[in-house]
Amino acid sequence: MKVRAIWLPSGTCALENTFEARDNITVSVAGDVVLLIIMLVGLLRSRQTQYGIVRHLYLQVGGAMFLPPVMNVLKL
């Protein structure tokens, strides 16, 4: 089952047959919640070391994009 969208004459988009795709939507939301919890648990576990979350963000984004905003916030 797919959730289909239609354009209404008022220029907005509306979903149709959402009741038929209820199971798919439920599974998608449940999967997203599980992944979010796993991510947050990993970040909280890394907070045991000093600057754990900052280190993870630095590794994910890179120093060129991450350090200037942090230095701006910290007024360095």
N, CA, C and O atoms as a Tripos MOL2 file, in Angstrom:
@<TRIPOS>MOLECULE
protein
  304   303    76     0     0
PROTEIN
NO_CHARGES

@<TRIPOS>ATOM
      1 N           0.8320   -1.1710    0.0000 N.3       1 MET1
      2 CA          0.0000    0.0000    0.0000 C.3       1 MET1
      3 C           0.8840    1.2440    0.0000 C.2       1 MET1
      4 O           1.8980    1.3040    0.6960 O.2       1 MET1
      5 N           0.4970    2.1930   -0.7600 N.am      2 LYS2
      6 CA          1.2050    3.4610   -0.8090 C.3       2 LYS2
      7 C           0.2560    4.5650   -0.3640 C.2       2 LYS2
      8 O          -0.9570    4.4980   -0.5620 O.2       2 LYS2
      9 N           0.8480    5.5670    0.2330 N.am      3 VAL3
     10 CA          0.0780    6.7560    0.5690 C.3       3 VAL3
     11 C           0.1760    7.6820   -0.6340 C.2       3 VAL3
     12 O           1.2700    8.0720   -1.0420 O.2       3 VAL3
     13 N          -0.9440    8.0200   -1.1820 N.am      4 ARG4
     14 CA         -0.9600    8.8670   -2.3700 C.3       4 ARG4
     15 C          -1.4280   10.2600   -1.9960 C.2       4 ARG4
     16 O          -2.2410   10.4480   -1.0910 O.2       4 ARG4
     17 N          -0.8980   11.2170   -2.7120 N.am      5 ALA5
     18 CA         -1.2720   12.6080   -2.4820 C.3       5 ALA5
     19 C          -1.9690   13.1520   -3.7180 C.2       5 ALA5
     20 O          -1.6470   12.7740   -4.8440 O.2       5 ALA5
     21 N          -2.9070   14.0260   -3.5000 N.am      6 ILE6
     22 CA         -3.6160   14.6740   -4.5990 C.3       6 ILE6
     23 C          -3.5840   16.1840   -4.3860 C.2       6 ILE6
     24 O          -3.4910   16.6650   -3.2560 O.2       6 ILE6
     25 N          -3.6630   16.9130   -5.4800 N.am      7 TRP7
     26 CA         -3.7400   18.3710   -5.4100 C.3       7 TRP7
     27 C          -5.1970   18.7830   -5.3600 C.2       7 TRP7
     28 O          -6.0080   18.3360   -6.1720 O.2       7 TRP7
     29 N          -5.5180   19.6170   -4.4270 N.am      8 LEU8
     30 CA         -6.8710   20.1440   -4.3070 C.3       8 LEU8
     31 C          -6.9920   21.4410   -5.1060 C.2       8 LEU8
     32 O          -5.9890   22.1070   -5.3580 O.2       8 LEU8
     33 N          -8.2000   21.8000   -5.5000 N.am      9 PRO9
     34 CA         -8.3700   23.0520   -6.2540 C.3       9 PRO9
     35 C          -7.8800   24.2960   -5.5060 C.2       9 PRO9
     36 O          -7.5600   25.3080   -6.1290 O.2       9 PRO9
     37 N          -7.8230   24.2230   -4.1880 N.am     10 SER10
     38 CA         -7.3580   25.3810   -3.4200 C.3      10 SER10
     39 C          -5.8380   25.5470   -3.4700 C.2      10 SER10
     40 O          -5.3020   26.5030   -2.9100 O.2      10 SER10
     41 N          -5.1420   24.6210   -4.1380 N.am     11 GLY11
     42 CA         -3.6900   24.7190   -4.2770 C.3      11 GLY11
     43 C          -2.9210   24.0310   -3.1660 C.2      11 GLY11
     44 O          -1.7180   24.2490   -3.0240 O.2      11 GLY11
     45 N          -3.5870   23.2080   -2.3810 N.am     12 THR12
     46 CA         -2.9150   22.4860   -1.3100 C.3      12 THR12
     47 C          -2.8420   21.0040   -1.6570 C.2      12 THR12
     48 O          -3.5230   20.5270   -2.5650 O.2      12 THR12
     49 N          -2.0230   20.3070   -0.9330 N.am     13 CYS13
     50 CA         -1.8250   18.8760   -1.1430 C.3      13 CYS13
     51 C          -2.5250   18.1200   -0.0200 C.2      13 CYS13
     52 O          -2.4370   18.5070    1.1460 O.2      13 CYS13
     53 N          -3.2180   17.0460   -0.3730 N.am     14 ALA14
     54 CA         -3.9160   16.2440    0.6350 C.3      14 ALA14
     55 C          -3.5810   14.7700    0.4220 C.2      14 ALA14
     56 O          -3.4160   14.3130   -0.7090 O.2      14 ALA14
     57 N          -3.4850   14.0500    1.5110 N.am     15 LEU15
     58 CA         -3.2280   12.6120    1.4400 C.3      15 LEU15
     59 C          -4.5480   11.8730    1.3580 C.2      15 LEU15
     60 O          -5.5230   12.2190    2.0250 O.2      15 LEU15
     61 N          -4.5530   10.8460    0.5240 N.am     16 GLU16
     62 CA         -5.7540   10.0080    0.4560 C.3      16 GLU16
     63 C          -5.3710    8.5810    0.8110 C.2      16 GLU16
     64 O          -4.1900    8.2330    0.7960 O.2      16 GLU16
     65 N          -6.3190    7.7810    1.1190 N.am     17 ASN17
     66 CA         -6.2150    6.3770    1.5520 C.3      17 ASN17
     67 C          -5.2090    6.1830    2.6920 C.2      17 ASN17
     68 O          -4.4850    5.1880    2.7100 O.2      17 ASN17
     69 N          -5.1580    7.1160    3.6360 N.am     18 THR18
     70 CA         -4.2440    6.9770    4.7640 C.3      18 THR18
     71 C          -4.6590    5.8460    5.6960 C.2      18 THR18
     72 O          -3.8090    5.2450    6.3530 O.2      18 THR18
     73 N          -5.9500    5.5500    5.7620 N.am     19 PHE19
     74 CA         -6.3940    4.4530    6.6380 C.3      19 PHE19
     75 C          -5.8710    3.1160    6.1240 C.2      19 PHE19
     76 O          -5.5310    2.2390    6.9180 O.2      19 PHE19
     77 N          -5.8050    2.9530    4.8100 N.am     20 GLU20
     78 CA         -5.3070    1.6990    4.2410 C.3      20 GLU20
     79 C          -3.8010    1.5440    4.4630 C.2      20 GLU20
     80 O          -3.3090    0.4190    4.5560 O.2      20 GLU20
     81 N          -3.0760    2.6330    4.5490 N.am     21 ALA21
     82 CA         -1.6260    2.5810    4.7350 C.3      21 ALA21
     83 C          -1.2340    2.7670    6.1950 C.2      21 ALA21
     84 O          -0.0810    3.0780    6.4930 O.2      21 ALA21
     85 N          -2.1690    2.5820    7.0920 N.am     22 ARG22
     86 CA         -1.9240    2.8030    8.5190 C.3      22 ARG22
     87 C          -0.7880    1.9320    9.0420 C.2      22 ARG22
     88 O           0.0320    2.4030    9.8310 O.2      22 ARG22
     89 N          -0.7260    0.6760    8.6210 N.am     23 ASP23
     90 CA          0.3250   -0.2220    9.1030 C.3      23 ASP23
     91 C           1.7090    0.2460    8.6510 C.2      23 ASP23
     92 O           2.6640    0.2160    9.4270 O.2      23 ASP23
     93 N           1.8120    0.6750    7.3950 N.am     24 ASN24
     94 CA          3.1020    1.1510    6.8980 C.3      24 ASN24
     95 C           3.5530    2.4040    7.6330 C.2      24 ASN24
     96 O           4.7280    2.5370    7.9770 O.2      24 ASN24
     97 N           2.6400    3.3050    7.8700 N.am     25 ILE25
     98 CA          2.9850    4.5340    8.5840 C.3      25 ILE25
     99 C           3.4110    4.2190   10.0070 C.2      25 ILE25
    100 O           4.3650    4.8090   10.5150 O.2      25 ILE25
    101 N           2.7100    3.2900   10.6570 N.am     26 THR26
    102 CA          3.0560    2.9070   12.0310 C.3      26 THR26
    103 C           4.4470    2.3010   12.0990 C.2      26 THR26
    104 O           5.2200    2.6290   12.9990 O.2      26 THR26
    105 N           4.7760    1.4250   11.1650 N.am     27 VAL27
    106 CA          6.0970    0.7900   11.1540 C.3      27 VAL27
    107 C           7.1860    1.8290   10.8880 C.2      27 VAL27
    108 O           8.2540    1.7770   11.4970 O.2      27 VAL27
    109 N           6.9240    2.7610    9.9920 N.am     28 SER28
    110 CA          7.9170    3.8020    9.7020 C.3      28 SER28
    111 C           8.1740    4.6860   10.9190 C.2      28 SER28
    112 O           9.3230    4.9970   11.2320 O.2      28 SER28
    113 N           7.1200    5.0850   11.5950 N.am     29 VAL29
    114 CA          7.2800    5.9300   12.7780 C.3      29 VAL29
    115 C           7.9890    5.1580   13.8880 C.2      29 VAL29
    116 O           8.8620    5.7080   14.5590 O.2      29 VAL29
    117 N           7.6280    3.8970   14.0880 N.am     30 ALA30
    118 CA          8.2770    3.0890   15.1250 C.3      30 ALA30
    119 C           9.7680    2.9160   14.8200 C.2      30 ALA30
    120 O          10.5980    3.0020   15.7240 O.2      30 ALA30
    121 N          10.1070    2.6750   13.5650 N.am     31 GLY31
    122 CA         11.5150    2.5430   13.1910 C.3      31 GLY31
    123 C          12.2900    3.8300   13.4220 C.2      31 GLY31
    124 O          13.4240    3.7970   13.9000 O.2      31 GLY31
    125 N          11.6850    4.9610   13.0860 N.am     32 ASP32
    126 CA         12.3460    6.2490   13.3130 C.3      32 ASP32
    127 C          12.5560    6.5180   14.8010 C.2      32 ASP32
    128 O          13.5970    7.0430   15.1960 O.2      32 ASP32
    129 N          11.5810    6.1650   15.6200 N.am     33 VAL33
    130 CA         11.7170    6.3680   17.0720 C.3      33 VAL33
    131 C          12.8250    5.4930   17.6310 C.2      33 VAL33
    132 O          13.6080    5.9430   18.4660 O.2      33 VAL33
    133 N          12.8980    4.2480   17.1780 N.am     34 VAL34
    134 CA         13.9590    3.3460   17.6510 C.3      34 VAL34
    135 C          15.3340    3.8880   17.2600 C.2      34 VAL34
    136 O          16.2560    3.8800   18.0760 O.2      34 VAL34
    137 N          15.4780    4.3600   16.0200 N.am     35 LEU35
    138 CA         16.7660    4.9140   15.5980 C.3      35 LEU35
    139 C          17.1280    6.1700   16.3830 C.2      35 LEU35
    140 O          18.2950    6.3770   16.7150 O.2      35 LEU35
    141 N          16.1440    7.0040   16.6820 N.am     36 LEU36
    142 CA         16.3980    8.1960   17.4790 C.3      36 LEU36
    143 C          16.8620    7.8280   18.8820 C.2      36 LEU36
    144 O          17.7940    8.4410   19.4040 O.2      36 LEU36
    145 N          16.2300    6.8450   19.4950 N.am     37 ILE37
    146 CA         16.6280    6.4050   20.8380 C.3      37 ILE37
    147 C          18.0450    5.8440   20.8200 C.2      37 ILE37
    148 O          18.8390    6.1330   21.7150 O.2      37 ILE37
    149 N          18.3660    5.0420   19.8060 N.am     38 ILE38
    150 CA         19.7190    4.4870   19.7040 C.3      38 ILE38
    151 C          20.7470    5.6040   19.5710 C.2      38 ILE38
    152 O          21.8070    5.5460   20.1940 O.2      38 ILE38
    153 N          20.4450    6.6200   18.7660 N.am     39 MET39
    154 CA         21.3630    7.7410   18.5930 C.3      39 MET39
    155 C          21.5530    8.4960   19.9030 C.2      39 MET39
    156 O          22.6810    8.8260   20.2700 O.2      39 MET39
    157 N          20.4590    8.7720   20.6120 N.am     40 LEU40
    158 CA         20.5640    9.5200   21.8640 C.3      40 LEU40
    159 C          21.3100    8.7310   22.9330 C.2      40 LEU40
    160 O          22.0820    9.3080   23.6980 O.2      40 LEU40
    161 N          21.0930    7.4320   22.9950 N.am     41 VAL41
    162 CA         21.8260    6.6010   23.9620 C.3      41 VAL41
    163 C          23.3140    6.6350   23.6480 C.2      41 VAL41
    164 O          24.1370    6.7290   24.5590 O.2      41 VAL41
    165 N          23.6670    6.5610   22.3800 N.am     42 GLY42
    166 CA         25.0790    6.6340   22.0040 C.3      42 GLY42
    167 C          25.6990    7.9680   22.3750 C.2      42 GLY42
    168 O          26.8310    8.0190   22.8540 O.2      42 GLY42
    169 N          24.9550    9.0590   22.1540 N.am     43 LEU43
    170 CA         25.4870   10.3670   22.5270 C.3      43 LEU43
    171 C          25.6070   10.5230   24.0340 C.2      43 LEU43
    172 O          26.5790   11.0990   24.5220 O.2      43 LEU43
    173 N          24.6370   10.0200   24.7700 N.am     44 LEU44
    174 CA         24.6990   10.1340   26.2310 C.3      44 LEU44
    175 C          25.8290    9.2910   26.8060 C.2      44 LEU44
    176 O          26.4540    9.6840   27.7910 O.2      44 LEU44
    177 N          26.0940    8.1480   26.2090 N.am     45 ARG45
    178 CA         27.2070    7.3230   26.6780 C.3      45 ARG45
    179 C          28.5350    8.0030   26.4140 C.2      45 ARG45
    180 O          29.4870    7.8230   27.1740 O.2      45 ARG45
    181 N          28.6120    8.7860   25.3400 N.am     46 SER46
    182 CA         29.8790    9.4510   25.0310 C.3      46 SER46
    183 C          30.0880   10.6800   25.8980 C.2      46 SER46
    184 O          31.1770   11.2530   25.8870 O.2      46 SER46
    185 N          29.0840   11.1010   26.6430 N.am     47 ARG47
    186 CA         29.2320   12.2760   27.5210 C.3      47 ARG47
    187 C          30.0740   11.9490   28.7440 C.2      47 ARG47
    188 O          30.4040   12.8500   29.5160 O.2      47 ARG47
    189 N          30.4310   10.6820   28.9430 N.am     48 GLN48
    190 CA         31.2520   10.3250   30.0910 C.3      48 GLN48
    191 C          32.6420   10.9530   29.9690 C.2      48 GLN48
    192 O          33.2840   11.2430   30.9790 O.2      48 GLN48
    193 N          33.0980   11.1590   28.7530 N.am     49 THR49
    194 CA         34.3690   11.8350   28.5580 C.3      49 THR49
    195 C          34.1020   13.3200   28.3550 C.2      49 THR49
    196 O          33.0020   13.7150   27.9680 O.2      49 THR49
    197 N          35.1000   14.1230   28.6150 N.am     50 GLN50
    198 CA         34.9350   15.5640   28.4620 C.3      50 GLN50
    199 C          34.7890   15.8930   26.9790 C.2      50 GLN50
    200 O          35.5460   15.3860   26.1520 O.2      50 GLN50
    201 N          33.8160   16.7410   26.6410 N.am     51 TYR51
    202 CA         33.5370   17.1740   25.2820 C.3      51 TYR51
    203 C          33.1670   16.0090   24.3680 C.2      51 TYR51
    204 O          33.5410   16.0080   23.1950 O.2      51 TYR51
    205 N          32.4480   15.0320   24.8770 N.am     52 GLY52
    206 CA         32.0880   13.8640   24.0710 C.3      52 GLY52
    207 C          31.2050   14.2080   22.8920 C.2      52 GLY52
    208 O          31.4800   13.7790   21.7710 O.2      52 GLY52
    209 N          30.1340   14.9860   23.1220 N.am     53 ILE53
    210 CA         29.2220   15.3320   22.0370 C.3      53 ILE53
    211 C          29.9090   16.2690   21.0560 C.2      53 ILE53
    212 O          29.7080   16.1530   19.8470 O.2      53 ILE53
    213 N          30.7090   17.1880   21.5550 N.am     54 VAL54
    214 CA         31.4390   18.1030   20.6770 C.3      54 VAL54
    215 C          32.3780   17.3140   19.7740 C.2      54 VAL54
    216 O          32.5110   17.6290   18.5910 O.2      54 VAL54
    217 N          33.0260   16.3010   20.3180 N.am     55 ARG55
    218 CA         33.9370   15.4770   19.5120 C.3      55 ARG55
    219 C          33.1770   14.7560   18.4120 C.2      55 ARG55
    220 O          33.6470   14.6890   17.2760 O.2      55 ARG55
    221 N          31.9960   14.2080   18.7380 N.am     56 HIS56
    222 CA         31.1950   13.5190   17.7260 C.3      56 HIS56
    223 C          30.7420   14.4720   16.6310 C.2      56 HIS56
    224 O          30.8020   14.1260   15.4520 O.2      56 HIS56
    225 N          30.2970   15.6500   16.9950 N.am     57 LEU57
    226 CA         29.8780   16.6180   15.9940 C.3      57 LEU57
    227 C          31.0560   17.0430   15.1280 C.2      57 LEU57
    228 O          30.9080   17.2220   13.9190 O.2      57 LEU57
    229 N          32.2170   17.2050   15.7360 N.am     58 TYR58
    230 CA         33.3960   17.5940   14.9760 C.3      58 TYR58
    231 C          33.7450   16.5120   13.9550 C.2      58 TYR58
    232 O          34.0790   16.8170   12.8110 O.2      58 TYR58
    233 N          33.6650   15.2530   14.3730 N.am     59 LEU59
    234 CA         33.9860   14.1630   13.4530 C.3      59 LEU59
    235 C          32.9520   14.0380   12.3490 C.2      59 LEU59
    236 O          33.3020   13.6930   11.2200 O.2      59 LEU59
    237 N          31.6920   14.3080   12.6410 N.am     60 GLN60
    238 CA         30.6420   14.1780   11.6380 C.3      60 GLN60
    239 C          30.6610   15.3350   10.6470 C.2      60 GLN60
    240 O          30.5570   15.1140    9.4410 O.2      60 GLN60
    241 N          30.7910   16.5480   11.1310 N.am     61 VAL61
    242 CA         30.6640   17.7190   10.2740 C.3      61 VAL61
    243 C          32.0160   18.1610    9.7390 C.2      61 VAL61
    244 O          32.1230   18.5960    8.5920 O.2      61 VAL61
    245 N          33.0300   18.0520   10.5520 N.am     62 GLY62
    246 CA         34.3510   18.5000   10.1460 C.3      62 GLY62
    247 C          34.6720   19.8460   10.7630 C.2      62 GLY62
    248 O          33.7780   20.6300   11.0810 O.2      62 GLY62
    249 N          35.9290   20.0990   10.9230 N.am     63 GLY63
    250 CA         36.3580   21.3170   11.5960 C.3      63 GLY63
    251 C          36.0530   22.5870   10.8340 C.2      63 GLY63
    252 O          35.7790   23.6160   11.4500 O.2      63 GLY63
    253 N          36.0900   22.5480    9.5070 N.am     64 ALA64
    254 CA         35.8960   23.7590    8.7280 C.3      64 ALA64
    255 C          34.4850   24.3180    8.8860 C.2      64 ALA64
    256 O          34.2920   25.5320    8.8330 O.2      64 ALA64
    257 N          33.4950   23.4430    9.0810 N.am     65 MET65
    258 CA         32.1200   23.9080    9.2050 C.3      65 MET65
    259 C          31.6780   24.0020   10.6620 C.2      65 MET65
    260 O          30.7330   24.7290   10.9690 O.2      65 MET65
    261 N          32.3340   23.2900   11.5510 N.am     66 PHE66
    262 CA         31.8720   23.1980   12.9320 C.3      66 PHE66
    263 C          32.5490   24.2090   13.8520 C.2      66 PHE66
    264 O          31.8800   24.8040   14.6970 O.2      66 PHE66
    265 N          33.8460   24.4180   13.7110 N.am     67 LEU67
    266 CA         34.5770   25.2720   14.6430 C.3      67 LEU67
    267 C          34.2150   26.7460   14.5690 C.2      67 LEU67
    268 O          34.0860   27.3660   15.6250 O.2      67 LEU67
    269 N          34.0410   27.3570   13.3910 N.am     68 PRO68
    270 CA         33.6930   28.7960   13.3960 C.3      68 PRO68
    271 C          32.4120   29.1390   14.1510 C.2      68 PRO68
    272 O          32.4200   30.1070   14.9110 O.2      68 PRO68
    273 N          31.2990   28.3950   13.9850 N.am     69 PRO69
    274 CA         30.1100   28.7310   14.7820 C.3      69 PRO69
    275 C          30.3340   28.5230   16.2760 C.2      69 PRO69
    276 O          29.8410   29.3080   17.0860 O.2      69 PRO69
    277 N          31.0650   27.4860   16.6510 N.am     70 VAL70
    278 CA         31.3220   27.2390   18.0720 C.3      70 VAL70
    279 C          32.1790   28.3510   18.6430 C.2      70 VAL70
    280 O          31.9210   28.8260   19.7490 O.2      70 VAL70
    281 N          33.1850   28.7680   17.9120 N.am     71 MET71
    282 CA         34.0430   29.8500   18.3890 C.3      71 MET71
    283 C          33.2540   31.1540   18.4850 C.2      71 MET71
    284 O          33.5170   31.9730   19.3650 O.2      71 MET71
    285 N          32.2970   31.3500   17.5930 N.am     72 ASN72
    286 CA         31.4600   32.5420   17.6200 C.3      72 ASN72
    287 C          30.5560   32.5310   18.8540 C.2      72 ASN72
    288 O          30.3680   33.5590   19.5050 O.2      72 ASN72
    289 N          30.0050   31.3680   19.1660 N.am     73 VAL73
    290 CA         29.1360   31.2570   20.3400 C.3      73 VAL73
    291 C          29.9230   31.4390   21.6260 C.2      73 VAL73
    292 O          29.4550   32.0880   22.5610 O.2      73 VAL73
    293 N          31.1120   30.8700   21.6710 N.am     74 LEU74
    294 CA         31.9470   30.9550   22.8650 C.3      74 LEU74
    295 C          32.6950   32.2760   22.9720 C.2      74 LEU74
    296 O          33.3880   32.5270   23.9580 O.2      74 LEU74
    297 N          32.5520   33.1150   21.9560 N.am     75 LYS75
    298 CA         33.2070   34.4290   21.9210 C.3      75 LYS75
    299 C          34.7260   34.3010   21.9750 C.2      75 LYS75
    300 O          35.4010   35.0510   22.6800 O.2      75 LYS75
    301 N          35.2540   33.3380   21.2170 N.am     76 LEU76
    302 CA         36.7140   33.1420   21.1660 C.3      76 LEU76
    303 C          37.2960   33.8320   19.9530 C.2      76 LEU76
    304 O          38.5060   33.7820   19.7360 O.2      76 LEU76
@<TRIPOS>BOND
     1     1     2 1
     2     2     3 1
     3     3     4 2
     4     3     5 am
     5     5     6 1
     6     6     7 1
     7     7     8 2
     8     7     9 am
     9     9    10 1
    10    10    11 1
    11    11    12 2
    12    11    13 am
    13    13    14 1
    14    14    15 1
    15    15    16 2
    16    15    17 am
    17    17    18 1
    18    18    19 1
    19    19    20 2
    20    19    21 am
    21    21    22 1
    22    22    23 1
    23    23    24 2
    24    23    25 am
    25    25    26 1
    26    26    27 1
    27    27    28 2
    28    27    29 am
    29    29    30 1
    30    30    31 1
    31    31    32 2
    32    31    33 am
    33    33    34 1
    34    34    35 1
    35    35    36 2
    36    35    37 am
    37    37    38 1
    38    38    39 1
    39    39    40 2
    40    39    41 am
    41    41    42 1
    42    42    43 1
    43    43    44 2
    44    43    45 am
    45    45    46 1
    46    46    47 1
    47    47    48 2
    48    47    49 am
    49    49    50 1
    50    50    51 1
    51    51    52 2
    52    51    53 am
    53    53    54 1
    54    54    55 1
    55    55    56 2
    56    55    57 am
    57    57    58 1
    58    58    59 1
    59    59    60 2
    60    59    61 am
    61    61    62 1
    62    62    63 1
    63    63    64 2
    64    63    65 am
    65    65    66 1
    66    66    67 1
    67    67    68 2
    68    67    69 am
    69    69    70 1
    70    70    71 1
    71    71    72 2
    72    71    73 am
    73    73    74 1
    74    74    75 1
    75    75    76 2
    76    75    77 am
    77    77    78 1
    78    78    79 1
    79    79    80 2
    80    79    81 am
    81    81    82 1
    82    82    83 1
    83    83    84 2
    84    83    85 am
    85    85    86 1
    86    86    87 1
    87    87    88 2
    88    87    89 am
    89    89    90 1
    90    90    91 1
    91    91    92 2
    92    91    93 am
    93    93    94 1
    94    94    95 1
    95    95    96 2
    96    95    97 am
    97    97    98 1
    98    98    99 1
    99    99   100 2
   100    99   101 am
   101   101   102 1
   102   102   103 1
   103   103   104 2
   104   103   105 am
   105   105   106 1
   106   106   107 1
   107   107   108 2
   108   107   109 am
   109   109   110 1
   110   110   111 1
   111   111   112 2
   112   111   113 am
   113   113   114 1
   114   114   115 1
   115   115   116 2
   116   115   117 am
   117   117   118 1
   118   118   119 1
   119   119   120 2
   120   119   121 am
   121   121   122 1
   122   122   123 1
   123   123   124 2
   124   123   125 am
   125   125   126 1
   126   126   127 1
   127   127   128 2
   128   127   129 am
   129   129   130 1
   130   130   131 1
   131   131   132 2
   132   131   133 am
   133   133   134 1
   134   134   135 1
   135   135   136 2
   136   135   137 am
   137   137   138 1
   138   138   139 1
   139   139   140 2
   140   139   141 am
   141   141   142 1
   142   142   143 1
   143   143   144 2
   144   143   145 am
   145   145   146 1
   146   146   147 1
   147   147   148 2
   148   147   149 am
   149   149   150 1
   150   150   151 1
   151   151   152 2
   152   151   153 am
   153   153   154 1
   154   154   155 1
   155   155   156 2
   156   155   157 am
   157   157   158 1
   158   158   159 1
   159   159   160 2
   160   159   161 am
   161   161   162 1
   162   162   163 1
   163   163   164 2
   164   163   165 am
   165   165   166 1
   166   166   167 1
   167   167   168 2
   168   167   169 am
   169   169   170 1
   170   170   171 1
   171   171   172 2
   172   171   173 am
   173   173   174 1
   174   174   175 1
   175   175   176 2
   176   175   177 am
   177   177   178 1
   178   178   179 1
   179   179   180 2
   180   179   181 am
   181   181   182 1
   182   182   183 1
   183   183   184 2
   184   183   185 am
   185   185   186 1
   186   186   187 1
   187   187   188 2
   188   187   189 am
   189   189   190 1
   190   190   191 1
   191   191   192 2
   192   191   193 am
   193   193   194 1
   194   194   195 1
   195   195   196 2
   196   195   197 am
   197   197   198 1
   198   198   199 1
   199   199   200 2
   200   199   201 am
   201   201   202 1
   202   202   203 1
   203   203   204 2
   204   203   205 am
   205   205   206 1
   206   206   207 1
   207   207   208 2
   208   207   209 am
   209   209   210 1
   210   210   211 1
   211   211   212 2
   212   211   213 am
   213   213   214 1
   214   214   215 1
   215   215   216 2
   216   215   217 am
   217   217   218 1
   218   218   219 1
   219   219   220 2
   220   219   221 am
   221   221   222 1
   222   222   223 1
   223   223   224 2
   224   223   225 am
   225   225   226 1
   226   226   227 1
   227   227   228 2
   228   227   229 am
   229   229   230 1
   230   230   231 1
   231   231   232 2
   232   231   233 am
   233   233   234 1
   234   234   235 1
   235   235   236 2
   236   235   237 am
   237   237   238 1
   238   238   239 1
   239   239   240 2
   240   239   241 am
   241   241   242 1
   242   242   243 1
   243   243   244 2
   244   243   245 am
   245   245   246 1
   246   246   247 1
   247   247   248 2
   248   247   249 am
   249   249   250 1
   250   250   251 1
   251   251   252 2
   252   251   253 am
   253   253   254 1
   254   254   255 1
   255   255   256 2
   256   255   257 am
   257   257   258 1
   258   258   259 1
   259   259   260 2
   260   259   261 am
   261   261   262 1
   262   262   263 1
   263   263   264 2
   264   263   265 am
   265   265   266 1
   266   266   267 1
   267   267   268 2
   268   267   269 am
   269   269   270 1
   270   270   271 1
   271   271   272 2
   272   271   273 am
   273   273   274 1
   274   274   275 1
   275   275   276 2
   276   275   277 am
   277   277   278 1
   278   278   279 1
   279   279   280 2
   280   279   281 am
   281   281   282 1
   282   282   283 1
   283   283   284 2
   284   283   285 am
   285   285   286 1
   286   286   287 1
   287   287   288 2
   288   287   289 am
   289   289   290 1
   290   290   291 1
   291   291   292 2
   292   291   293 am
   293   293   294 1
   294   294   295 1
   295   295   296 2
   296   295   297 am
   297   297   298 1
   298   298   299 1
   299   299   300 2
   300   299   301 am
   301   301   302 1
   302   302   303 1
   303   303   304 2
@<TRIPOS>SUBSTRUCTURE
     1 MET1         2 RESIDUE 1 A MET
     2 LYS2         6 RESIDUE 1 A LYS
     3 VAL3        10 RESIDUE 1 A VAL
     4 ARG4        14 RESIDUE 1 A ARG
     5 ALA5        18 RESIDUE 1 A ALA
     6 ILE6        22 RESIDUE 1 A ILE
     7 TRP7        26 RESIDUE 1 A TRP
     8 LEU8        30 RESIDUE 1 A LEU
     9 PRO9        34 RESIDUE 1 A PRO
    10 SER10       38 RESIDUE 1 A SER
    11 GLY11       42 RESIDUE 1 A GLY
    12 THR12       46 RESIDUE 1 A THR
    13 CYS13       50 RESIDUE 1 A CYS
    14 ALA14       54 RESIDUE 1 A ALA
    15 LEU15       58 RESIDUE 1 A LEU
    16 GLU16       62 RESIDUE 1 A GLU
    17 ASN17       66 RESIDUE 1 A ASN
    18 THR18       70 RESIDUE 1 A THR
    19 PHE19       74 RESIDUE 1 A PHE
    20 GLU20       78 RESIDUE 1 A GLU
    21 ALA21       82 RESIDUE 1 A ALA
    22 ARG22       86 RESIDUE 1 A ARG
    23 ASP23       90 RESIDUE 1 A ASP
    24 ASN24       94 RESIDUE 1 A ASN
    25 ILE25       98 RESIDUE 1 A ILE
    26 THR26      102 RESIDUE 1 A THR
    27 VAL27      106 RESIDUE 1 A VAL
    28 SER28      110 RESIDUE 1 A SER
    29 VAL29      114 RESIDUE 1 A VAL
    30 ALA30      118 RESIDUE 1 A ALA
    31 GLY31      122 RESIDUE 1 A GLY
    32 ASP32      126 RESIDUE 1 A ASP
    33 VAL33      130 RESIDUE 1 A VAL
    34 VAL34      134 RESIDUE 1 A VAL
    35 LEU35      138 RESIDUE 1 A LEU
    36 LEU36      142 RESIDUE 1 A LEU
    37 ILE37      146 RESIDUE 1 A ILE
    38 ILE38      150 RESIDUE 1 A ILE
    39 MET39      154 RESIDUE 1 A MET
    40 LEU40      158 RESIDUE 1 A LEU
    41 VAL41      162 RESIDUE 1 A VAL
    42 GLY42      166 RESIDUE 1 A GLY
    43 LEU43      170 RESIDUE 1 A LEU
    44 LEU44      174 RESIDUE 1 A LEU
    45 ARG45      178 RESIDUE 1 A ARG
    46 SER46      182 RESIDUE 1 A SER
    47 ARG47      186 RESIDUE 1 A ARG
    48 GLN48      190 RESIDUE 1 A GLN
    49 THR49      194 RESIDUE 1 A THR
    50 GLN50      198 RESIDUE 1 A GLN
    51 TYR51      202 RESIDUE 1 A TYR
    52 GLY52      206 RESIDUE 1 A GLY
    53 ILE53      210 RESIDUE 1 A ILE
    54 VAL54      214 RESIDUE 1 A VAL
    55 ARG55      218 RESIDUE 1 A ARG
    56 HIS56      222 RESIDUE 1 A HIS
    57 LEU57      226 RESIDUE 1 A LEU
    58 TYR58      230 RESIDUE 1 A TYR
    59 LEU59      234 RESIDUE 1 A LEU
    60 GLN60      238 RESIDUE 1 A GLN
    61 VAL61      242 RESIDUE 1 A VAL
    62 GLY62      246 RESIDUE 1 A GLY
    63 GLY63      250 RESIDUE 1 A GLY
    64 ALA64      254 RESIDUE 1 A ALA
    65 MET65      258 RESIDUE 1 A MET
    66 PHE66      262 RESIDUE 1 A PHE
    67 LEU67      266 RESIDUE 1 A LEU
    68 PRO68      270 RESIDUE 1 A PRO
    69 PRO69      274 RESIDUE 1 A PRO
    70 VAL70      278 RESIDUE 1 A VAL
    71 MET71      282 RESIDUE 1 A MET
    72 ASN72      286 RESIDUE 1 A ASN
    73 VAL73      290 RESIDUE 1 A VAL
    74 LEU74      294 RESIDUE 1 A LEU
    75 LYS75      298 RESIDUE 1 A LYS
    76 LEU76      302 RESIDUE 1 A LEU
